[in-house]
């Protein structure tokens, strides 16, 4: 018991018969060595926090693609709890990562686009991030690869005490592998195919190697304080490059299984849905079909997923080899999903299942093994969950809800659904059964996942579901913070009744479909 706890006990006079007892207790604690007082902190579990970029729900354990090969993600899920209905708070990298690392929604921070970063925006520049909070309570913090969407060098140590390699998207071939000009913009990252020859030159391989080195040191050192290590992999973010051996896992010659994308799927979807992904670097489905690249892009995505899975495996193997498994909580997550033809697009920036749903896995102390939870949960919930699992003081100014009840008993009902936001006023609410989308102009979509897991039949205009919509609408954010100064990239704004995408007016007749 700490001195603070002793005073707290003494304040409860109804349970203590004599104040003399309290006085003796506090005096005795005054003579206890500081190292003993800190013993609880030093025996707290370590945290291994693994984040993935642009990874949808294609994992073997989720049975979402019949050919995907992810043995390491699967084995992690088998020794922990898998959330099969986890959703992001924003369908693009920066606002999603800011949200999960700060514990605050985009509608609270005003960060909706790829810029500014959390240390550049006034609303979040002084916020206590997840690793900061753990550092404040005795943890050593480490980061490598992509965890935040970029942090200025001068403020890096504010969030993590130790930084490894960033990883990055390289190397690149001399010329792009996809030769045809893309339909919207010829972005240098939007490319796919077999490259390079060896894993070892890939940024993610170097990130995993650094993490392995740290774990080997942790396994042999006498340091008493626990570690919080974040490891971020950029694959399967574009460019979809991987060495040949990862492509060999998947059949060529157009035998790779394509995601279901029926023609006319968007006929019952409001036109305003296009506004949330009006102009993207990634091509539309029509382009990849026209240029015979659909199979190639899907196969490339699958190959990069398996390459990423192998790097996760290297880290998990080292955790086991160093006998750190029993006292390390492992969390696996992705910042958002990715379309590969569904809803007529490739890319992200939507409020549908393919973009919002991601794998979320917890394993380690305090977590049930071999469990699966169908409850709709949010990445926002990781912050309070880790605080709860490690016994740190609760942080009151964050917006997530601890998942410990579900980690103890997977079927425990949740208090609320998951909410995703794509620029102010555009929201999706996801429960175990329903997805309800409402756009900034009032247009709606409603899908019954019990009957329509692919979200092909929009029920929003059916009067039979008025009460369902009314109930789900209660969870829509009432307040939408405006875009913070400096907001850019993937930004949708309304000015004087006119809509603008990244500063350019949205003219529907010019839509690229």
C-alpha positions in Angstrom: 0.0 0.0 0.0 1.3 3.5 -0.9 1.1 6.5 1.4 -1.5 8.0 -0.9 -3.6 4.8 -0.6 -3.1 4.9 3.2 -4.5 8.4 3.5 -7.4 7.4 1.2 -8.2 4.5 3.5 -8.0 6.8 6.6 -10.4 9.2 5.0 -13.1 6.5 5.0 -13.8 6.9 8.8 -16.8 4.7 8.7 -14.5 1.7 8.2 -11.7 2.6 10.6 -12.4 2.4 14.3 -9.6 4.6 15.4 -7.5 7.4 13.9 -4.6 6.0 15.8 -4.5 3.1 13.4 -4.2 5.5 10.5 -1.4 7.4 12.2 0.6 4.3 12.8 0.0 3.0 9.2 1.3 6.3 7.7 4.3 6.5 10.0 5.3 2.9 9.1 5.0 3.6 5.4 7.3 6.6 5.8 10.1 4.2 6.7 9.5 1.8 3.8 12.1 2.1 1.0 11.0 3.9 -2.2 11.9 0.8 -4.2 9.4 -1.2 -2.3 6.8 1.5 -2.7 7.4 1.4 -6.4 7.2 -2.4 -6.6 3.7 -2.4 -8.1 4.8 -0.2 -10.9 7.8 -2.3 -11.7 5.8 -5.5 -11.9 3.2 -4.1 -14.3 3.0 -5.8 -17.6 4.9 -4.6 -20.7 3.1 -3.3 -23.7 3.8 -4.3 -27.4 1.7 -2.1 -29.5 1.6 -3.2 -33.2 0.0 -0.9 -35.7 -0.6 -1.5 -39.4 -1.2 1.0 -42.3 -4.2 0.7 -44.7 -4.9 -2.9 -43.6 -8.5 -4.0 -44.1 -10.0 -7.1 -42.5 -8.4 -9.7 -44.8 -7.0 -12.1 -42.2 -7.2 -15.9 -42.1 -8.7 -15.8 -38.6 -11.5 -13.5 -39.8 -12.3 -15.7 -42.9 -12.8 -12.6 -45.0 -10.7 -13.6 -48.1 -10.4 -17.3 -49.0 -6.8 -17.1 -50.1 -5.2 -14.7 -47.6 -2.1 -16.1 -45.7 -1.6 -14.6 -42.3 -0.3 -17.3 -39.9 1.2 -14.9 -37.4 -1.8 -12.7 -37.0 -3.9 -15.8 -36.7 -1.8 -17.3 -33.9 -1.8 -14.1 -32.0 -5.6 -14.0 -32.1 -5.7 -17.7 -31.0 -3.8 -16.9 -27.8 -5.8 -13.8 -27.0 -9.2 -12.1 -27.8 -10.1 -11.1 -31.3 -12.7 -8.3 -31.9 -14.5 -9.1 -35.1 -16.5 -5.9 -35.2 -13.8 -3.2 -34.5 -14.0 0.1 -36.2 -11.9 3.2 -36.7 -12.9 6.8 -35.8 -11.7 8.2 -39.2 -11.2 6.4 -42.6 -7.8 8.0 -43.3 -4.4 7.7 -41.6 -3.7 11.0 -39.7 -7.1 11.6 -38.0 -7.5 7.9 -37.2 -4.0 7.7 -35.5 -4.5 11.0 -33.7 -7.7 9.7 -32.3 -6.5 6.4 -31.0 -3.3 7.9 -29.6 -5.0 10.8 -27.9 -8.2 9.1 -26.9 -10.2 11.9 -28.6 -12.6 11.8 -31.5 -12.0 13.8 -34.7 -15.2 15.8 -33.9 -13.5 16.8 -30.7 -10.0 17.7 -32.1 -11.0 19.1 -35.4 -8.4 16.9 -37.1 -10.0 15.3 -40.2 -7.3 15.3 -42.9 -3.7 14.2 -43.4 -2.6 17.5 -41.9 -1.9 19.0 -39.4 -0.3 16.5 -37.0 -1.4 16.4 -33.4 1.6 18.5 -32.1 0.9 21.2 -34.8 -2.8 21.7 -34.0 -3.8 24.0 -31.1 -6.5 21.6 -30.0 -4.1 18.7 -29.4 -0.6 20.3 -29.1 -0.6 19.8 -25.3 -2.6 16.6 -25.0 -1.2 13.7 -23.1 -0.9 10.8 -25.6 -1.1 7.1 -24.8 2.7 6.6 -24.6 3.1 9.8 -22.6 0.7 8.7 -20.0 2.5 5.4 -19.6 5.9 7.2 -19.4 4.4 9.4 -16.6 3.7 6.2 -14.7 7.1 4.6 -14.9 7.2 3.0 -18.3 10.1 3.2 -20.8 8.6 4.1 -24.2 9.9 3.2 -27.6 8.6 3.7 -31.1 9.6 2.5 -34.5 7.9 2.7 -37.9 4.6 4.4 -38.5 2.6 5.0 -35.3 1.7 8.7 -35.7 1.2 10.1 -39.2 4.5 12.0 -38.8 5.9 13.9 -35.8 8.2 16.9 -36.1 11.8 16.0 -35.0 11.9 18.8 -32.4 8.9 17.4 -30.5 9.4 13.6 -30.9 10.5 13.0 -27.4 7.3 14.5 -26.1 5.5 11.3 -27.2 8.1 8.6 -27.0 11.4 8.6 -25.2 13.2 6.4 -27.7 12.8 6.3 -31.5 13.9 3.7 -34.0 13.9 3.8 -37.8 10.8 5.3 -39.4 10.7 2.5 -42.0 9.0 4.4 -44.9 7.7 3.2 -48.3 11.0 2.5 -50.1 12.8 1.3 -51.9 11.4 2.2 -55.3 12.1 0.8 -58.8 13.6 3.2 -61.4 10.2 3.3 -63.2 6.7 2.6 -61.9 5.6 -1.0 -62.5 2.1 0.1 -63.5 2.7 1.8 -66.8 -0.8 3.2 -67.6 -1.5 6.7 -66.4 -4.0 6.6 -63.5 -7.5 8.1 -63.9 -7.2 10.9 -61.4 -3.6 11.7 -60.5 -0.4 9.9 -61.2 0.7 9.7 -57.6 4.2 8.2 -57.1 3.0 5.9 -54.3 0.2 4.4 -56.3 1.9 1.4 -57.8 2.0 -2.4 -57.4 3.9 -5.4 -58.4 6.9 -7.6 -57.6 9.7 -5.5 -56.1 12.4 -5.6 -54.7 14.3 -8.9 -54.7 14.9 -9.2 -50.9 12.9 -8.6 -47.8 15.9 -7.1 -46.0 15.9 -3.9 -48.0 12.2 -3.1 -47.2 11.5 -0.5 -44.6 9.2 -2.7 -42.7 11.9 -5.4 -42.4 14.2 -2.8 -40.9 11.5 -1.7 -38.4 11.0 -5.3 -37.4 14.7 -5.8 -37.0 15.0 -2.8 -34.7 12.1 -4.1 -32.6 13.7 -7.5 -32.4 17.0 -6.0 -31.2 15.1 -4.1 -28.4 13.3 -7.2 -27.3 16.5 -9.1 -27.1 17.9 -6.4 -24.9 14.8 -6.4 -22.7 15.1 -10.2 -22.3 18.6 -10.0 -20.9 18.6 -6.7 -18.9 18.0 -6.2 -15.2 15.9 -3.1 -15.7 12.9 -3.2 -13.4 10.6 -0.7 -15.1 8.3 -2.1 -17.8 8.4 -1.1 -21.5 5.8 0.3 -23.9 7.0 -0.4 -27.4 5.1 0.7 -30.5 5.9 -1.0 -33.8 4.3 0.4 -36.9 4.4 -1.3 -40.3 3.4 0.6 -43.5 2.5 -2.5 -45.6 -0.1 -3.0 -47.1 -0.2 0.8 -47.8 0.6 1.7 -51.4 3.0 1.1 -53.1 2.0 -2.5 -53.0 5.5 -3.9 -53.4 6.9 -7.2 -52.1 9.5 -9.7 -53.2 8.5 -12.6 -55.4 8.2 -15.2 -52.7 5.2 -13.3 -51.2 3.5 -13.2 -54.6 4.1 -16.9 -55.0 1.7 -17.5 -52.1 -1.2 -16.4 -54.4 -2.2 -17.7 -57.9 -1.4 -15.7 -60.9 -3.1 -15.6 -64.3 -6.2 -14.0 -63.0 -6.9 -16.9 -60.5 -6.8 -14.7 -57.4 -10.2 -14.3 -55.8 -11.6 -10.8 -56.3 -13.8 -9.1 -53.7 -17.5 -9.0 -54.5 -18.3 -5.8 -56.4 -21.6 -6.2 -58.3 -22.3 -3.8 -61.1 -24.8 -1.1 -60.1 -24.0 -1.4 -56.4 -24.1 2.3 -56.0 -27.5 2.8 -57.6 -29.3 3.1 -54.2 -26.6 5.1 -52.6 -26.8 8.9 -52.3 -24.7 10.9 -54.7 -23.2 12.7 -51.7 -21.3 9.6 -50.8 -19.0 10.4 -53.6 -18.1 13.7 -51.9 -16.3 11.9 -49.1 -13.8 10.4 -51.6 -14.3 12.8 -54.5 -10.7 12.8 -55.8 -8.2 10.2 -54.6 -4.8 9.0 -55.7 -6.1 5.4 -56.0 -8.0 4.6 -59.2 -11.6 3.7 -59.5 -12.7 0.2 -60.1 -13.6 1.1 -63.7 -10.0 2.0 -64.3 -8.5 -1.2 -63.0 -11.0 -3.2 -65.0 -10.4 -1.2 -68.2 -6.6 -1.7 -67.9 -6.7 -5.3 -66.8 -5.2 -4.4 -63.4 -7.8 -5.6 -60.9 -6.4 -9.1 -60.4 -2.9 -7.7 -60.2 -3.7 -5.1 -57.6 -5.6 -7.6 -55.4 -2.8 -10.1 -55.7 -0.3 -7.3 -54.8 -2.3 -6.3 -51.8 -2.5 -9.9 -50.6 1.3 -10.3 -51.1 2.1 -7.2 -49.1 -0.3 -8.4 -46.3 1.6 -11.7 -46.1 5.0 -9.8 -46.1 3.7 -7.6 -43.2 2.4 -10.7 -41.4 5.9 -12.2 -41.6 7.4 -9.1 -40.0 4.8 -9.3 -37.2 5.9 -12.9 -36.8 9.5 -12.0 -36.4 8.6 -9.7 -33.5 6.3 -12.2 -31.9 8.9 -15.0 -32.2 11.5 -12.8 -30.4 9.0 -12.0 -27.6 8.6 -15.8 -27.0 12.3 -16.5 -27.3 13.1 -13.9 -24.7 10.5 -15.3 -22.2 8.6 -12.0 -22.3 5.2 -13.4 -23.4 3.8 -14.0 -19.9 4.3 -10.4 -18.8 3.6 -8.6 -22.0 0.2 -7.3 -23.4 0.3 -7.4 -27.2 -2.2 -5.2 -29.1 -2.6 -5.5 -32.9 -4.6 -2.9 -34.9 -4.8 -1.2 -38.2 -5.6 2.5 -38.7 -8.4 1.8 -41.3 -9.4 -0.5 -44.0 -9.1 -0.4 -47.8 -11.4 -0.9 -50.8 -10.2 -3.2 -53.6 -13.2 -2.7 -55.9 -16.1 -2.7 -53.5 -18.5 0.2 -54.0 -16.7 0.9 -57.3 -13.5 2.2 -55.9 -10.0 1.3 -54.7 -8.6 3.2 -51.7 -10.2 4.5 -48.5 -12.1 7.6 -47.3 -15.5 6.0 -47.0 -18.0 5.3 -44.3 -18.7 1.7 -45.4 -17.5 -1.6 -43.8 -14.5 -2.1 -46.0 -12.9 1.1 -44.8 -14.0 1.2 -41.2 -13.6 -2.4 -40.0 -10.2 -3.5 -39.0 -8.6 -6.4 -37.0 -8.2 -5.7 -33.3 -6.5 -8.2 -31.1 -5.4 -8.2 -27.4 -3.2 -11.0 -26.0 -1.4 -11.4 -22.7 -2.0 -10.9 -19.0 -5.6 -10.2 -18.1 -6.9 -11.3 -21.6 -9.0 -14.4 -22.3 -7.4 -16.8 -24.7 -9.0 -18.1 -27.9 -11.9 -15.7 -27.5 -13.9 -13.8 -30.1 -16.0 -10.8 -29.4 -18.8 -9.7 -31.8 -19.4 -6.4 -30.0 -19.0 -3.2 -32.0 -15.9 -1.5 -30.5 -13.7 1.4 -31.4 -9.9 1.9 -31.7 -10.6 4.8 -29.4 -11.1 2.2 -26.7 -7.5 1.0 -26.8 -6.2 3.9 -24.6 -8.5 3.3 -21.6 -8.2 -0.5 -22.0 -4.4 -0.5 -21.7 -4.7 1.9 -18.7 -7.2 -0.5 -17.1 -5.3 -3.7 -17.8 -2.0 -2.3 -16.3 -3.7 -0.9 -13.2 -2.8 2.8 -13.9 -5.0 5.5 -12.6 -8.0 6.0 -14.9 -7.7 8.9 -17.3 -10.9 10.9 -17.1 -10.5 13.2 -20.1 -10.5 10.6 -22.9 -13.5 9.4 -24.9 -13.1 5.7 -25.2 -14.5 3.0 -23.0 -12.3 0.2 -21.5 -12.7 -3.2 -23.2 -11.6 -5.1 -20.1 -15.2 -6.5 -19.6 -15.0 -8.0 -23.1 -11.4 -9.2 -22.6 -12.7 -11.1 -19.5 -15.9 -12.3 -21.1 -16.1 -11.8 -24.8 -19.9 -11.7 -25.1 -20.3 -8.9 -22.5 -22.6 -6.3 -24.1 -21.2 -2.8 -24.9 -22.7 0.4 -23.7 -22.6 2.1 -27.1 -21.9 1.4 -30.8 -18.9 2.4 -32.9 -18.8 5.8 -34.7 -16.7 6.7 -37.6 -16.4 10.3 -39.0 -15.3 11.4 -42.5 -15.0 15.2 -42.2 -17.6 17.3 -40.2 -21.2 16.1 -40.4 -20.5 12.7 -42.1 -20.8 9.9 -39.7 -21.4 6.1 -39.6 -22.8 4.3 -36.6 -22.1 0.6 -36.4 -23.8 -1.9 -33.9 -23.6 -5.6 -34.0 -26.5 -5.6 -36.5 -26.8 -2.2 -38.2 -24.7 0.3 -40.1 -26.4 3.8 -40.3 -24.7 6.5 -42.3 -25.8 10.1 -42.4 -24.0 12.7 -44.5 -23.6 16.4 -44.0 -26.4 17.2 -46.4 -28.8 14.8 -44.6 -28.6 11.9 -47.1 -28.7 8.5 -45.4 -27.8 4.8 -45.8 -28.9 1.9 -43.6 -27.7 -1.7 -43.8 -28.8 -4.8 -41.9 -25.6 -6.9 -41.4 -27.6 -9.9 -40.3 -29.1 -10.2 -43.9 -26.7 -8.0 -45.9 -23.0 -8.3 -44.8 -21.8 -6.7 -48.0 -24.0 -3.6 -47.6 -25.6 -4.0 -51.0 -29.2 -3.0 -50.0 -29.7 0.5 -48.6 -32.8 0.5 -46.4 -32.7 4.1 -45.4 -35.8 5.1 -47.5 -37.9 2.2 -46.3 -40.5 3.5 -43.7 -40.3 0.2 -41.9 -37.0 1.2 -40.5 -37.8 4.7 -39.2 -37.5 3.7 -35.6 -34.2 1.9 -36.2 -32.7 5.0 -37.8 -34.1 7.2 -35.0 -32.5 5.0 -32.3 -29.1 4.9 -34.1 -29.2 8.6 -34.8 -28.9 9.2 -31.0 -25.3 8.2 -31.3 -24.4 10.7 -34.0 -22.0 13.4 -32.7 -24.0 16.5 -31.8 -21.0 18.8 -32.0 -18.6 18.7 -34.9 -15.5 20.7 -34.3 -14.6 22.7 -37.4 -11.4 21.9 -39.3 -8.4 23.1 -37.3 -6.2 25.7 -39.0 -3.8 24.1 -41.4 -6.1 21.3 -42.4 -5.3 19.9 -45.8 -5.5 16.7 -47.9 -8.7 14.7 -47.9 -10.6 17.7 -46.6 -14.3 18.4 -47.5 -15.7 21.8 -46.6 -18.8 23.8 -47.3 -18.5 27.5 -48.0 -21.6 29.7 -48.8 -23.6 26.6 -49.6 -21.0 25.2 -52.0 -18.9 22.1 -51.4 -15.2 22.0 -51.8 -12.8 19.0 -51.9 -9.2 19.9 -51.1 -10.0 23.5 -51.9 -11.6 22.8 -55.3 -15.3 23.1 -55.9 -17.2 19.8 -56.2 -18.9 19.8 -59.7 -20.9 16.6 -59.9 -20.9 16.6 -63.7 -17.1 16.2 -63.5 -17.2 13.1 -61.3 -14.8 10.3 -62.2 -16.6 7.0 -61.6 
